[in-house]
């Protein structure tokens, strides 16, 4: 009887360890979404792009980034804006920032914490 109990206890401990390891791994995962359509406004207009990616973590954090070329900027200098509303895969946030260079390169960043 003792010969059966020891292997059973060992298997039970291994099973608990595997389940615990698997649940911790799943809780630390993130989903990455790429190449979705995103709109970026600049000082002179609006541009759609699909050069984009978003990372959504299982803890409820997210960052969304979009890049575009050819965004109109007649200011002749780097144009920046922040604190505007942005729709992400986790909802709307105002933890936002965008930059448009004089040559029309634009980056949009939206964060959810």
KOLMI-775812 format. One line per field, with one value per residue (C-alpha): residue number from 1; residue in one letter; x, y, z. Coordinates in steps of 0.001 Angstrom, whole numbers, plus 524288, in hexadecimal, padded with zeros to 5 digits. Each point is the difference from the previous one (the first is absolute). Layout:
<nodes>
pos = [NUM:...]
code = [a:...]
east = [X:...]
north = [Y:...]
up = [Z:...]
</nodes>
This chain:
<nodes>
pos = [1:2:3:4:5:6:7:8:9:10:11:12:13:14:15:16:17:18:19:20:21:22:23:24:25:26:27:28:29:30:31:32:33:34:35:36:37:38:39:40:41:42:43:44:45:46:47:48:49:50:51:52:53:54:55:56:57:58:59:60:61:62:63:64:65:66:67:68:69:70:71:72:73:74:75:76:77:78:79:80:81:82:83:84:85:86:87:88:89:90:91:92:93:94:95:96:97:98:99:100:101:102:103:104:105:106:107:108:109:110:111:112:113]
code = [x:x:x:x:x:x:x:x:x:x:x:x:x:x:x:x:x:x:x:x:x:x:x:x:x:x:x:x:x:x:x:x:x:x:x:x:x:x:x:x:x:x:x:x:x:x:x:x:x:x:x:x:x:x:x:x:x:x:x:x:x:x:x:x:x:x:x:x:x:x:x:x:x:x:x:x:x:x:x:x:x:x:x:x:x:x:x:x:x:x:x:x:x:x:x:x:x:x:x:x:x:x:x:x:x:x:x:x:x:x:x:x:x]
east = [80000:80B1A:805E8:7F3AA:7FE98:80D7C:7FE8E:7F214:804A8:80B2B:7F690:7F6BF:80AF5:8046B:7F214:7FDEA:80D04:7FC74:7F28E:805CD:80A9E:7F621:7F6D7:80B49:8049B:7F263:7FE82:80C8D:7FC5F:7FD39:7F8DE:80690:7F764:806A8:7FCB4:7F275:7FAB8:8031B:7FD78:809AE:7FC9C:80A3E:7FFCE:7FA43:7F7D7:7FDCE:80719:7FC68:80AB9:8012B:80DE6:7FBA0:800D0:7F9AA:8041D:7F562:80440:7F7F5:80132:7F812:80AF0:8014B:8083C:7FBDF:8097D:7FDA4:809DE:7FCD2:80708:7FAEB:7F85A:7FE78:807AB:80120:8057F:80E07:8036B:7FCF2:7F1B0:7FC39:7F33A:7FC5C:7F49F:7F5F1:7F65D:80446:7F846:8079E:7FC7C:7FDC4:7F805:8020C:80BC4:805C5:80DCB:803EA:80AAD:80241:80B13:80032:80D1B:8015C:8025D:7F2DC:80488:7F5FB:7FF49:7F41B:8010A:7F45A:8019C:7F63B:80461]
north = [80000:8096A:7FD3E:80576:80C03:805BC:7FFE4:80534:80B5C:802CA:8005F:808C2:809B1:80024:8022E:80B65:805F3:7FF07:805F8:80B0F:8028C:7FFEC:809AC:80964:7FF62:802F8:80B74:8063A:7FF1C:80AF0:800F3:80741:8056D:80553:80731:8050E:80CB6:80BCC:80E7D:80AB8:80E6C:80A4C:80ECF:8005B:7F3C5:7F18F:7F3E9:7F185:7F5E0:7F17A:800E2:7FD24:7F6BF:7FE5C:7F7FE:7FC0D:7F944:7F6E0:809CC:809F6:808C0:803B3:8083B:8036E:805FB:804C5:80565:8077E:80746:80B8B:8064B:80E57:80942:80DF6:80526:7FDA1:7F9FE:7F3FA:80026:7F8F4:7FD78:7F845:7FD55:7FE23:7F499:7F3A7:7F385:7F38A:7F190:8018D:80C70:80E9E:80684:80D94:7FB4A:8038C:8068E:802D3:8062C:8049E:80421:80AB3:7F55B:7F999:7F466:7FDB0:7F762:7FDF8:7F972:7FC86:7F936:7F94A:7FCDE]
up = [80000:80351:7F2A1:7F99C:808A4:7FD3C:7F0FA:80162:80883:7F680:7F46F:807A7:80319:7F1B9:7FB41:80960:7FBD1:7F195:801F1:8080F:7F5D3:7F4E1:806A3:802FF:7F1E9:7FADD:80955:7FAF2:7F1A8:7F666:7F319:7F4D7:7F533:7F3C7:7F374:80378:7FA5E:80847:7FE07:8036D:8000A:7FDCB:8001D:7F240:7FEA0:801CB:7FACB:80077:8018C:80286:80518:80DC9:80B78:80D3A:80BC8:8099C:80C8F:8085A:80B27:7F856:7FB08:7F1CE:7F6F4:7F23F:7F62B:7F232:7F643:7F38F:7F531:7F867:80B16:7FC75:808D1:7FB00:80CED:7FBA1:80D2A:80821:80413:80CA1:806FC:80C22:808FF:7F529:7FFA7:7F90A:7FDD6:802CB:80060:80EBC:7FF30:7FF76:80659:8010C:8032B:7F22D:7F82D:7F199:7F86B:7F1E8:7FA33:7F5B9:7F5D6:80348:80825:80AD4:80C1B:80892:80D5C:808C4:80D35:80900:80DEB]
</nodes>
